[in-house]
Amino acid sequence: MSGYAVEAKGLVKRFGKTKALDGVDLAVRQGTVLGVLGPNGAGKTTAVRVLTTLIRPDAGEAQVGGFDVRHDADRVRALIGLTGQYAAVDEDLTGFENLVLIGRLLELPRRDAKRRAGELLEQFDLSDAGRRSVKTYSGGMRRRLDLAASLVSRPEILFLDEPTTGLDPRSRGEVWTMVRNLVADGVTVLLTTQYLDEADRLANEIAVIDHGRVIASGTPSELKAKVGGQTLDVRPADPADLPAVSEIVGKAVGTVPSQRADDGGLLSVPVEDDDAFAVVVGRLREERIAVTELALRLASLDEVFLALTGHGAEEEN
């Protein structure tokens, strides 16, 4: 498979009159993270269900670990782990008992299942909570346990379907750290998400799905470059200086900067000439206007997604 742990070509899946997948192509290089990015209803979860042999595609082909998902489903399942959008653990059991149960279902000898459960509890910083009922766990702890459960069989390829949905920022950060550690150990990850910052931080490559189609793919930097140009961000220390800063930036760039809807204290404007940055810095110094943020950057993934789809990543279809 030329270095690809997961490869799909022309996947089509219909549910009644709805075409959830409309010719999806995906490829994940071994030992990397592919971020599959898209809004709710874009087809991300359907693609994961096809690749993990939970449903059969109506057309197209896919290989996982070199095995066809339709004709070699058992071999595929032996290679993969899957964590869905919601933690699939038994709340009445302890963390340790949940992992042992998974091990036994995977036909591990009882002694090996217990040993593996202990290893995973330590790896995911759950040793102290391992003998407690899962119903006492926080959301982040449950997600870590769920992720640990998907690793009982030591999978070579891990599918994470929106693993941080509903988690607080700290818990999201913990899951991100776990994913990075897994990839460092050689695990290949296909990650679906509607959080653009998550894809930006974790993924080596990104595939953007909308209405069942892959509409763009590449590294985060390549996707940002597709939007073109750079963006100048300026945040005055005193909000009262916003009009003056807007005038300075507008004259330097030739375009009136805009204020973000979710952050009225930040002015942003696209620039084609890097010299504009130096001009803005000089004028701010002359006017003695202090700023807390001043940066020239490529477009964000949020801006890329909006440019590609015409709507935000969290908008439902």
N, C-alpha and C positions, 0 to 999 in steps of 0.2 A: 504493500500500500504506500510505498515511497515515503515512509516516515509519518504517515497520518494514522493517528489512533482512531479517529472517527471520520468517516467520509460519507456524505449523502449527496445524491444527484437526482434532481427532478422530483422530489417527494410531493405527492398529492394525497390529501385526505379530505373526504367530504363527510359531513354529518347532515343528512337530509339535503336541503337545498343550499346549505352553507358550506363553502369551500374553505376549510380551516388552514390548509396548506395548498399553495398554488404553484408548485414547481420549485421547492426550496432546495438550494445547494448549500452544503456546509462542509467544512474541513477543519479538523483540529490536529495540529502537529503534536507528536508525542512529547510529553513532559511540559506542556504549555497550558495556558488558560484561554479558551475562547469565550468571550462574552457575547451572548445572544441578547440583543437589546431591542425592546419594543414595548408599546403600550399594552394595557390589558386587552385581551381579545385579538392580539396580533398573530397568534399561532405558536408562541414560544413553548407553552406547555404541551401542545399537541406534538410538536417536533420531538420533545424529550420523550414523550410516551411512545412514539414510533421507534426512536433510537434505543430505548430500553426494553423493547419487545412487548410492551403492555398493549399496544394496538398495532394492527397491520396497516401499512399504507395502501391506498387504492392504486397508486402508480409510483414509479421511480424505484430507486434502489439505495440501500445503505449498508455499510459495513462498519462494524465496531470491533476493534482489535483484530481485524482481518477476517471476521466472520460475518456472513450475511444475516441481517436481523430477522428475515423470514425463514430461511432454510436452516440456519444454525442457531436458533434462538437459545437453546440450552447452553451452548458454548459462550454466547454473548453474555448471558446472565452470570456465568461463572467468573467473568472478568470485570464486572461493573459493580458500582455502588450507586444508590439513588437516594437523595434527600429531597422530599417534596416541599411544597409551600408551607405546610403545617406540620408541626412535630408529631410523628406517628409513634408515640411511646405510650405504654400503659401506666396511667397515673397511680394505680393502686399498688404497683410493684415498686421496688427500690430501683435506683439507677443500675446497681450491680445486677439485680435480677433481670432487668430488661435486656442487658447485654448478654447475659448467659442464655436467656431465652432465644435471642437471635442466633447465637452460636449453635445451640442445639437444633434449631430449625435448619441450620446450614449443615447439619450432620457432623458437627465437631464433637469429639469425645467430651464427656462432662468435664474432665480435668483440664483439657485444652480450652474449653469454652470459658471456664472460670479464670484461667490464666490470661486469656485474651481480654476478658472483661476488666480485670485489674489493670492491665497495660493501658487500655483505652481511657479508663477513668483517670489514671495518672497523667496521660498525655493531654487530656482535655481539662485538666485542673478540676476534677470532680471527685477526687479520692475522699475528701472529707465528707462529701454529700452522698457518696455511693451507697451507704446503708440506709439512707432516708427515702421515704416515699416520694415519688416524682411529683405528687400533687403539692409538695412543699417547695418545689423549685421555682425560681424566677423564669421569665420568658427566655432570657439569654442562656440560662443553665439547661433548659429543656432543649433549646436549639443545639447546644453543644452536645448533649446526650444523643439527640437525633442524628447529628453528624457522626458521632462515634459509632452509632449502630450501623451506619452505612459502610463503616470501615472494618467491621468484624472479620470479613472474609479477605481482608487485605487486597482490595480491588486495584487493578491497574488503571482503571478509568472511572472517574466519579462524575455523576450528573447532579448538579445542584440547581433546583428549580426555585428561583426567588428565595434563597435561603435566609435573607434578613428581613423579609416583609414583616412589619409590625414590631420590630425590635427597636429599643432605644439606641442612641448613638454609641454608648459604651459597649453594648452587646453586639452591635454591628461591627465595631472595631475588633472585638474578640473573635468573631467569625472570620473576618478578613485575615487576621493573624493565623488562624488555623488553616485557611486555604493556602496562604503563602508557604506555610511549613510543609503541607502535603505536597505541593508542587516541588519544593526543594528536595523532597524525598523521592521524586520521580513520578508522582501521580499526574495523570492527565485530567484536566477539569473542563467540563462544559458547564458554564454558568449562565442561567437566564436571569435577567434583572430588568426592572424599569427604573432603577436608580442610576443615573448617568455617572455620578461620582464613584459608584461601586465599580462600574465597568472600566472607568478611567484608571482606577488604582490597582485593579487586579488583573485585567485582561491583557494578554500579549497581542491578541487580535480581537476585533469586534465584527459581528455581523448584525446589521440593523434590519429587523423584520417589521413589516407593516402590511396589514391586510393579507397575510399568508404568503408574502413574497419577501425575499431578501433584496432590499433596495440599495444597499451599500455594504461594503466590507473592506477591511484593512486594519492597520494598526491605529491606535488612537491618534497618533500624530498625522498619519495619512488622511484620516477622515477629517480632522480639523483643517488640514491644508486644502481640502476640497472646497471648503466655504470661501477660501481665498482671503488674502490680506491678513492684517493683524488688528488687534483692538487695544486702544489706550484707555486705561482705567485711572481715574483720579478721585480721591476722597479727601475733601478739605477737613482739617481738624475742627473747624467751626462751621456748622451748617449754614450760618449767616453768610459765609463766603461763597456759597454755591453759585449765585448769579455771576459774581466776578470771575470765578474759575471757569464757568461755562463760556463766558465771553472770551477769555484767554485761549481756551482750547479751541473754540470755534474759529477764531481768527488764525490760529496756527495750523489747523487741519483743513479748514475750508468747509467744515460740516458742523452743524450744531450738535453737541453731545446729547445723549438721552439719559434719563434717570430710570433705573430698573424698577419695575413695579413692586418687587419684593424688597428693595433696598434703595430708598429715596436719597440716601446720602452719598451714593456712588454715581459718578458720571462716566459714561462709556461712549466711545466713538470709534468707528473703523478708520484705520489709517493705511495709506499706501506707501508713505515715505517715512523711513525711520528718522529722518532729520526733524520731523515734527516733535518728537519726544524731547530732543535737546532744546528746541524753541520753547516748549511749554515749561520745562524746568527753569530756563532762564527768565521767563516772564513771571513765574511764580516767585522766584527769588527777588526780582526787582520790586514786585508788589508786596513783598514780605508776607505772603500767604502760606501758612503752614499746612501741610497735608499729612495724613496718616497712611495713605496708600497712593502709590504712583507706579504704574506698571504697564509695559508693552508686552502683549501676549498673543498667542494664537487663539483662535476661536475656541470656546469651551464645547464640550460634548452636548450641552444643552442647546447651544446655538446651532451646532451641526444637525442635531435631531430636528429642530424646528425648521431649518432650511431644507432638510430632506423630505420631511413628512407634512409640513404645514401645520403641525400641532405639537403639543407638549408630550413628553414621554409617559406621563401618568394619566393622560386622557383616555377614557374608555371608548372602544369602538362598538 
